[in-house]
Amino acid sequence: MSGNRTFTMIKPDAVADGYMGAILAQIIDAGFKVVAMKYTKLSAEKAGEFYKVHSARPFYGELVEFMSSGPIVAAILEKDNAVEDFRKLIGATNPAQAEPGTIRAKFARNIGENAIHGSDSDENATIEGAFHFAGTEIYG
């Protein structure tokens, strides 16, 4: 998934608030092609494994609890310059600092419940995509 693919998750807050369709529409309208997608729920163990990079941070326990609190939509997206373009589309982690029109500015509740995850590098996009999807689940 180097260069033209990224990974995303629509988080439990945005799913619970009914924003799945609107968020997916904004992603597709921005020129991203969905090459893998699933509606699922992370166990606390799986959420902890996914976010283990943050395990020493004070918010780790809350993050794991939140990410396992309800269903998510995981997806692999394809577009030239995917990681950088997607990070611009979703906006700053803190929705109060996100540019108007970005996904987080429109749909996030707060910095902790910020609607969507987006990979921060090509390397992490590959790792995160492989965490959620087998090769046979990726089309494109």
TIRO-2110 file (N, C-alpha, C; in Angstrom, 1 decimal):
// TIRO-2110
0.8, -1.2, 0.0, N, 1, A
0.0, 0.0, 0.0, CA, 1, A
0.9, 1.3, 0.0, C, 1, A
1.9, 1.3, -0.7, N, 2, A
2.8, 2.4, -0.7, CA, 2, A
2.4, 3.5, -1.7, C, 2, A
2.3, 4.7, -1.1, N, 3, A
2.0, 5.9, -1.9, CA, 3, A
0.6, 6.2, -2.4, C, 3, A
-0.1, 5.1, -2.7, N, 4, A
-1.5, 5.4, -3.3, CA, 4, A
-2.6, 4.8, -2.4, C, 4, A
-2.2, 4.2, -1.3, N, 5, A
-3.3, 3.7, -0.4, CA, 5, A
-3.1, 4.2, 1.1, C, 5, A
-4.2, 4.3, 1.7, N, 6, A
-4.2, 4.7, 3.1, CA, 6, A
-5.3, 3.8, 3.9, C, 6, A
-5.2, 3.9, 5.2, N, 7, A
-6.2, 3.1, 6.0, CA, 7, A
-7.0, 4.1, 6.8, C, 7, A
-8.3, 3.8, 7.0, N, 8, A
-9.1, 4.7, 7.9, CA, 8, A
-10.1, 3.8, 8.7, C, 8, A
-10.5, 4.4, 9.8, N, 9, A
-11.6, 3.8, 10.6, CA, 9, A
-12.6, 4.9, 10.9, C, 9, A
-13.8, 4.7, 10.6, N, 10, A
-14.9, 5.6, 11.1, CA, 10, A
-15.1, 5.1, 12.5, C, 10, A
-14.9, 6.0, 13.5, N, 11, A
-14.9, 5.6, 14.9, CA, 11, A
-16.3, 5.4, 15.5, C, 11, A
-16.4, 4.8, 16.7, N, 12, A
-17.7, 4.5, 17.3, CA, 12, A
-18.6, 5.7, 17.5, C, 12, A
-18.0, 6.9, 17.8, N, 13, A
-18.8, 8.1, 18.0, CA, 13, A
-19.6, 8.5, 16.7, C, 13, A
-18.9, 8.5, 15.6, N, 14, A
-19.5, 8.9, 14.3, CA, 14, A
-20.5, 7.8, 13.8, C, 14, A
-20.2, 6.5, 14.1, N, 15, A
-21.1, 5.5, 13.7, CA, 15, A
-22.4, 5.6, 14.6, C, 15, A
-22.3, 5.8, 15.9, N, 16, A
-23.4, 6.0, 16.8, CA, 16, A
-24.2, 7.2, 16.4, C, 16, A
-23.6, 8.3, 15.9, N, 17, A
-24.3, 9.5, 15.6, CA, 17, A
-24.9, 9.5, 14.2, C, 17, A
-24.7, 8.4, 13.5, N, 18, A
-25.3, 8.2, 12.2, CA, 18, A
-24.6, 8.9, 11.0, C, 18, A
-23.3, 9.1, 11.2, N, 19, A
-22.6, 9.8, 10.1, CA, 19, A
-21.8, 8.9, 9.1, C, 19, A
-22.0, 7.6, 9.2, N, 20, A
-21.2, 6.7, 8.3, CA, 20, A
-21.4, 7.1, 6.8, C, 20, A
-22.6, 7.2, 6.4, N, 21, A
-22.9, 7.5, 5.0, CA, 21, A
-22.4, 8.9, 4.6, C, 21, A
-22.5, 9.9, 5.4, N, 22, A
-22.1, 11.2, 5.1, CA, 22, A
-20.5, 11.2, 5.0, C, 22, A
-19.9, 10.5, 5.9, N, 23, A
-18.4, 10.5, 5.9, CA, 23, A
-17.9, 9.7, 4.7, C, 23, A
-18.5, 8.6, 4.4, N, 24, A
-18.1, 7.8, 3.2, CA, 24, A
-18.3, 8.6, 1.9, C, 24, A
-19.4, 9.4, 1.9, N, 25, A
-19.7, 10.2, 0.7, CA, 25, A
-18.7, 11.3, 0.5, C, 25, A
-18.2, 11.9, 1.6, N, 26, A
-17.2, 12.9, 1.6, CA, 26, A
-15.9, 12.3, 1.1, C, 26, A
-15.6, 11.1, 1.6, N, 27, A
-14.3, 10.5, 1.2, CA, 27, A
-14.4, 10.2, -0.3, C, 27, A
-15.4, 9.6, -0.8, N, 28, A
-15.6, 9.3, -2.2, CA, 28, A
-15.6, 10.5, -3.1, C, 28, A
-16.3, 11.5, -2.6, N, 29, A
-16.4, 12.8, -3.4, CA, 29, A
-15.0, 13.5, -3.5, C, 29, A
-14.1, 13.2, -2.5, N, 30, A
-12.7, 13.7, -2.6, CA, 30, A
-11.8, 12.9, -3.5, C, 30, A
-12.4, 11.9, -4.2, N, 31, A
-11.6, 11.2, -5.2, CA, 31, A
-11.0, 9.9, -4.7, C, 31, A
-11.3, 9.5, -3.5, N, 32, A
-10.8, 8.2, -3.0, CA, 32, A
-11.6, 7.0, -3.4, C, 32, A
-11.0, 5.9, -3.8, N, 33, A
-11.6, 4.7, -4.2, CA, 33, A
-11.5, 3.7, -3.0, C, 33, A
-12.6, 3.2, -2.6, N, 34, A
-12.7, 2.2, -1.5, CA, 34, A
-12.3, 0.8, -2.1, C, 34, A
-11.1, 0.3, -1.6, N, 35, A
-10.7, -1.0, -2.1, CA, 35, A
-10.9, -2.1, -1.1, C, 35, A
-11.2, -1.8, 0.1, N, 36, A
-11.6, -2.8, 1.2, CA, 36, A
-12.4, -2.0, 2.2, C, 36, A
-13.5, -2.7, 2.7, N, 37, A
-14.3, -2.0, 3.8, CA, 37, A
-15.0, -3.1, 4.6, C, 37, A
-15.1, -2.9, 5.9, N, 38, A
-15.9, -3.7, 6.7, CA, 38, A
-16.5, -3.0, 7.9, C, 38, A
-17.7, -3.4, 8.3, N, 39, A
-18.4, -2.9, 9.5, CA, 39, A
-18.2, -3.9, 10.5, C, 39, A
-17.5, -3.5, 11.6, N, 40, A
-17.1, -4.5, 12.6, CA, 40, A
-17.0, -3.8, 14.0, C, 40, A
-16.7, -4.6, 15.0, N, 41, A
-16.5, -4.1, 16.4, CA, 41, A
-15.2, -4.7, 16.9, C, 41, A
-14.4, -3.8, 17.4, N, 42, A
-13.1, -4.2, 18.0, CA, 42, A
-13.3, -4.7, 19.4, C, 42, A
-12.7, -5.8, 19.8, N, 43, A
-12.7, -6.2, 21.2, CA, 43, A
-11.7, -5.2, 21.9, C, 43, A
-11.7, -5.2, 23.2, N, 44, A
-10.7, -4.4, 23.9, CA, 44, A
-9.3, -4.9, 23.6, C, 44, A
-9.2, -6.2, 23.5, N, 45, A
-7.9, -6.8, 23.2, CA, 45, A
-7.4, -6.3, 21.8, C, 45, A
-8.2, -6.3, 20.8, N, 46, A
-7.8, -5.9, 19.5, CA, 46, A
-7.6, -4.4, 19.4, C, 46, A
-8.4, -3.6, 20.1, N, 47, A
-8.2, -2.2, 20.1, CA, 47, A
-6.9, -1.9, 20.8, C, 47, A
-6.6, -2.6, 21.9, N, 48, A
-5.3, -2.4, 22.6, CA, 48, A
-4.1, -2.8, 21.7, C, 48, A
-4.3, -3.8, 20.9, N, 49, A
-3.2, -4.2, 20.0, CA, 49, A
-3.0, -3.2, 18.9, C, 49, A
-4.1, -2.7, 18.3, N, 50, A
-4.0, -1.7, 17.2, CA, 50, A
-3.3, -0.4, 17.7, C, 50, A
-3.7, 0.0, 18.9, N, 51, A
-3.1, 1.3, 19.5, CA, 51, A
-1.9, 1.1, 20.4, C, 51, A
-1.3, -0.1, 20.3, N, 52, A
-0.2, -0.4, 21.3, CA, 52, A
0.9, 0.7, 21.2, C, 52, A
1.1, 1.4, 20.1, N, 53, A
2.1, 2.4, 20.0, CA, 53, A
1.8, 3.5, 21.0, C, 53, A
0.6, 3.6, 21.5, N, 54, A
0.3, 4.7, 22.5, CA, 54, A
0.2, 4.1, 23.9, C, 54, A
0.6, 2.9, 24.1, N, 55, A
0.4, 2.2, 25.4, CA, 55, A
1.0, 2.9, 26.6, C, 55, A
2.0, 3.7, 26.4, N, 56, A
2.7, 4.4, 27.6, CA, 56, A
2.0, 5.8, 27.8, C, 56, A
1.1, 6.2, 26.9, N, 57, A
0.5, 7.5, 27.0, CA, 57, A
-0.7, 7.5, 28.0, C, 57, A
-0.9, 8.6, 28.7, N, 58, A
-2.0, 8.6, 29.7, CA, 58, A
-3.4, 8.3, 29.2, C, 58, A
-3.6, 8.6, 27.9, N, 59, A
-5.0, 8.4, 27.4, CA, 59, A
-5.2, 7.0, 26.8, C, 59, A
-4.2, 6.1, 26.9, N, 60, A
-4.3, 4.8, 26.2, CA, 60, A
-5.5, 4.0, 26.7, C, 60, A
-5.7, 3.9, 28.0, N, 61, A
-6.9, 3.1, 28.5, CA, 61, A
-8.2, 3.7, 28.0, C, 61, A
-8.4, 5.0, 28.0, N, 62, A
-9.6, 5.6, 27.5, CA, 62, A
-9.8, 5.3, 26.1, C, 62, A
-8.7, 5.4, 25.3, N, 63, A
-8.7, 5.2, 23.9, CA, 63, A
-9.2, 3.8, 23.6, C, 63, A
-8.6, 2.8, 24.2, N, 64, A
-9.0, 1.4, 24.0, CA, 64, A
-10.4, 1.2, 24.4, C, 64, A
-10.8, 1.7, 25.5, N, 65, A
-12.2, 1.6, 25.9, CA, 65, A
-13.2, 2.2, 24.9, C, 65, A
-12.9, 3.4, 24.4, N, 66, A
-13.7, 4.1, 23.4, CA, 66, A
-13.7, 3.3, 22.1, C, 66, A
-12.6, 2.9, 21.6, N, 67, A
-12.5, 2.2, 20.3, CA, 67, A
-13.2, 0.8, 20.4, C, 67, A
-13.4, 0.3, 21.5, N, 68, A
-14.1, -1.0, 21.7, CA, 68, A
-15.5, -0.8, 22.1, C, 68, A
-16.0, 0.4, 22.2, N, 69, A
-17.3, 0.7, 22.8, CA, 69, A
-18.5, 0.5, 21.8, C, 69, A
-18.2, 0.4, 20.5, N, 70, A
-19.2, 0.2, 19.5, CA, 70, A
-18.7, -0.1, 18.2, C, 70, A
-19.5, -0.3, 17.2, N, 71, A
-19.0, -0.7, 15.9, CA, 71, A
-18.2, 0.5, 15.2, C, 71, A
-17.3, 0.0, 14.3, N, 72, A
-16.5, 0.9, 13.5, CA, 72, A
-16.7, 0.5, 12.0, C, 72, A
-16.3, 1.4, 11.1, N, 73, A
-16.1, 1.0, 9.7, CA, 73, A
-14.6, 1.2, 9.4, C, 73, A
-14.0, 0.0, 9.0, N, 74, A
-12.6, 0.0, 8.6, CA, 74, A
-12.5, 0.0, 7.1, C, 74, A
-11.6, 0.7, 6.6, N, 75, A
-11.5, 0.8, 5.1, CA, 75, A
-10.1, 1.1, 4.6, C, 75, A
-9.7, 0.5, 3.5, N, 76, A
-8.5, 0.9, 2.8, CA, 76, A
-8.9, 1.7, 1.6, C, 76, A
-8.3, 2.8, 1.4, N, 77, A
-8.6, 3.8, 0.4, CA, 77, A
-7.5, 4.0, -0.6, C, 77, A
-7.8, 4.2, -1.8, N, 78, A
-6.8, 4.4, -2.9, CA, 78, A
-7.0, 5.7, -3.6, C, 78, A
-5.8, 6.4, -3.8, N, 79, A
-5.8, 7.7, -4.5, CA, 79, A
-4.3, 8.0, -4.6, C, 79, A
-3.9, 8.8, -5.6, N, 80, A
-2.5, 9.3, -5.6, CA, 80, A
-2.3, 10.1, -4.4, C, 80, A
-1.1, 10.0, -3.8, N, 81, A
-0.8, 10.8, -2.6, CA, 81, A
-1.8, 10.6, -1.4, C, 81, A
-2.3, 9.3, -1.3, N, 82, A
-3.4, 9.0, -0.4, CA, 82, A
-3.2, 9.4, 1.0, C, 82, A
-2.1, 9.1, 1.7, N, 83, A
-2.0, 9.4, 3.1, CA, 83, A
-2.0, 10.9, 3.3, C, 83, A
-1.3, 11.7, 2.6, N, 84, A
-1.3, 13.2, 2.8, CA, 84, A
-2.6, 13.8, 2.5, C, 84, A
-3.2, 13.4, 1.3, N, 85, A
-4.5, 14.0, 1.0, CA, 85, A
-5.6, 13.6, 2.0, C, 85, A
-5.5, 12.4, 2.5, N, 86, A
-6.5, 12.0, 3.4, CA, 86, A
-6.4, 12.7, 4.8, C, 86, A
-5.2, 12.9, 5.2, N, 87, A
-4.9, 13.7, 6.4, CA, 87, A
-5.5, 15.1, 6.3, C, 87, A
-5.4, 15.7, 5.1, N, 88, A
-6.0, 17.0, 4.9, CA, 88, A
-7.5, 16.9, 4.9, C, 88, A
-8.0, 15.9, 4.4, N, 89, A
-9.5, 15.7, 4.3, CA, 89, A
-10.1, 15.5, 5.7, C, 89, A
-9.4, 14.8, 6.6, N, 90, A
-10.0, 14.6, 7.9, CA, 90, A
-9.8, 15.7, 8.9, C, 90, A
-8.7, 16.5, 8.7, N, 91, A
-8.5, 17.6, 9.6, CA, 91, A
-7.7, 17.3, 10.8, C, 91, A
-7.5, 18.3, 11.6, N, 92, A
-6.7, 18.2, 12.8, CA, 92, A
-7.3, 17.2, 13.8, C, 92, A
-6.5, 16.6, 14.6, N, 93, A
-7.0, 15.6, 15.7, CA, 93, A
-8.0, 16.3, 16.6, C, 93, A
-7.7, 17.6, 16.9, N, 94, A
-8.7, 18.3, 17.7, CA, 94, A
-9.6, 19.0, 16.8, C, 94, A
-10.9, 18.6, 16.8, N, 95, A
-11.8, 19.2, 15.8, CA, 95, A
-12.0, 20.8, 16.0, C, 95, A
-11.7, 21.3, 17.2, N, 96, A
-11.8, 22.7, 17.3, CA, 96, A
-10.7, 23.4, 16.5, C, 96, A
-9.6, 22.7, 16.1, N, 97, A
-8.5, 23.3, 15.3, CA, 97, A
-8.6, 22.8, 13.9, C, 97, A
-9.6, 22.0, 13.5, N, 98, A
-9.7, 21.5, 12.2, CA, 98, A
-10.2, 22.5, 11.2, C, 98, A
-9.7, 22.5, 10.0, N, 99, A
-10.2, 23.4, 9.0, CA, 99, A
-11.7, 23.2, 8.7, C, 99, A
-12.4, 24.3, 8.5, N, 100, A
-13.9, 24.1, 8.1, CA, 100, A
-14.0, 23.2, 6.9, C, 100, A
-15.0, 22.4, 7.0, N, 101, A
-15.3, 21.5, 5.9, CA, 101, A
-14.6, 20.1, 6.0, C, 101, A
-13.6, 20.0, 6.9, N, 102, A
-13.0, 18.7, 7.1, CA, 102, A
-13.9, 17.8, 7.8, C, 102, A
-13.6, 16.5, 7.7, N, 103, A
-14.5, 15.5, 8.4, CA, 103, A
-14.6, 15.7, 9.9, C, 103, A
-13.5, 16.0, 10.5, N, 104, A
-13.5, 16.2, 12.0, CA, 104, A
-14.2, 17.5, 12.4, C, 104, A
-14.0, 18.5, 11.6, N, 105, A
-14.7, 19.8, 11.8, CA, 105, A
-16.2, 19.6, 11.8, C, 105, A
-16.7, 18.8, 10.9, N, 106, A
-18.1, 18.5, 10.6, CA, 106, A
-18.7, 17.5, 11.6, C, 106, A
-18.0, 16.4, 11.9, N, 107, A
-18.6, 15.3, 12.5, CA, 107, A
-18.0, 14.9, 13.9, C, 107, A
-16.9, 15.4, 14.3, N, 108, A
-16.3, 15.0, 15.6, CA, 108, A
-17.0, 15.7, 16.8, C, 108, A
-17.1, 14.9, 17.9, N, 109, A
-17.6, 15.5, 19.1, CA, 109, A
-16.6, 16.3, 19.9, C, 109, A
-15.4, 15.8, 20.0, N, 110, A
-14.3, 16.4, 20.7, CA, 110, A
-13.0, 15.8, 20.4, C, 110, A
-11.9, 16.1, 21.0, N, 111, A
-10.6, 15.6, 20.7, CA, 111, A
-10.5, 14.1, 20.9, C, 111, A
-11.2, 13.6, 21.9, N, 112, A
-11.1, 12.1, 22.2, CA, 112, A
-12.1, 11.3, 21.3, C, 112, A
-13.2, 11.9, 21.0, N, 113, A
-14.2, 11.3, 20.1, CA, 113, A
-14.2, 12.1, 18.8, C, 113, A
-13.2, 11.8, 18.0, N, 114, A
-12.9, 12.7, 16.8, CA, 114, A
-13.3, 12.1, 15.5, C, 114, A
-14.3, 11.2, 15.5, N, 115, A
-15.0, 10.7, 14.3, CA, 115, A
-14.2, 9.7, 13.4, C, 115, A
-12.9, 9.9, 13.2, N, 116, A
-12.2, 9.2, 12.2, CA, 116, A
-10.7, 9.0, 12.4, C, 116, A
-10.2, 7.9, 12.0, N, 117, A
-8.8, 7.7, 12.1, CA, 117, A
-8.2, 7.7, 10.7, C, 117, A
-7.0, 8.2, 10.5, N, 118, A
-6.3, 8.1, 9.2, CA, 118, A
-4.9, 7.9, 9.4, C, 118, A
-4.3, 6.9, 8.7, N, 119, A
-2.9, 6.6, 8.8, CA, 119, A
-2.0, 7.8, 8.6, C, 119, A
-0.9, 7.9, 9.4, N, 120, A
0.0, 9.0, 9.3, CA, 120, A
1.2, 8.9, 8.4, C, 120, A
1.4, 7.7, 7.8, N, 121, A
2.5, 7.4, 6.9, CA, 121, A
2.1, 6.2, 6.0, C, 121, A
2.9, 6.1, 4.9, N, 122, A
2.7, 5.0, 4.0, CA, 122, A
2.9, 3.7, 4.8, C, 122, A
4.0, 3.7, 5.6, N, 123, A
4.3, 2.5, 6.3, CA, 123, A
3.2, 2.1, 7.3, C, 123, A
2.7, 3.0, 8.0, N, 124, A
1.6, 2.7, 9.0, CA, 124, A
0.3, 2.3, 8.2, C, 124, A
0.1, 2.9, 7.0, N, 125, A
-1.1, 2.6, 6.2, CA, 125, A
-1.0, 1.1, 5.9, C, 125, A
0.1, 0.6, 5.5, N, 126, A
0.3, -0.8, 5.2, CA, 126, A
0.1, -1.7, 6.4, C, 126, A
0.7, -1.3, 7.5, N, 127, A
0.5, -2.1, 8.8, CA, 127, A
-0.9, -2.1, 9.2, C, 127, A
-1.6, -1.0, 9.3, N, 128, A
-2.9, -0.9, 9.7, CA, 128, A
-3.9, -1.6, 8.8, C, 128, A
-3.7, -1.4, 7.5, N, 129, A
-4.6, -2.2, 6.6, CA, 129, A
-4.5, -3.7, 6.8, C, 129, A
-3.2, -4.2, 6.9, N, 130, A
-3.0, -5.6, 7.1, CA, 130, A
-3.6, -6.1, 8.5, C, 130, A
-3.7, -5.2, 9.4, N, 131, A
-4.2, -5.6, 10.7, CA, 131, A
-5.7, -5.9, 10.6, C, 131, A
-6.4, -5.2, 9.7, N, 132, A
-7.9, -5.4, 9.6, CA, 132, A
-8.3, -6.2, 8.4, C, 132, A
-7.5, -6.4, 7.4, N, 133, A
-7.9, -7.0, 6.2, CA, 133, A
-6.9, -8.1, 5.7, C, 133, A
-7.4, -9.3, 5.3, N, 134, A
-6.6, -10.3, 4.6, CA, 134, A
-6.5, -9.8, 3.2, C, 134, A
-5.4, -10.3, 2.5, N, 135, A
-5.2, -9.9, 1.1, CA, 135, A
-6.4, -10.2, 0.2, C, 135, A
-7.1, -11.2, 0.5, N, 136, A
-8.3, -11.6, -0.3, CA, 136, A
-9.5, -10.7, -0.1, C, 136, A
-9.4, -9.8, 0.9, N, 137, A
-10.5, -8.9, 1.2, CA, 137, A
-10.2, -7.5, 0.5, C, 137, A
-9.1, -7.3, -0.2, N, 138, A
-8.7, -6.1, -0.8, CA, 138, A
-8.9, -6.2, -2.3, C, 138, A
-9.7, -5.3, -2.8, N, 139, A
-10.0, -5.3, -4.3, CA, 139, A
-9.6, -4.0, -4.9, C, 139, A
-8.9, -4.1, -6.0, N, 140, A
-8.6, -2.9, -6.7, CA, 140, A
-7.2, -2.9, -7.2, C, 140, A
END
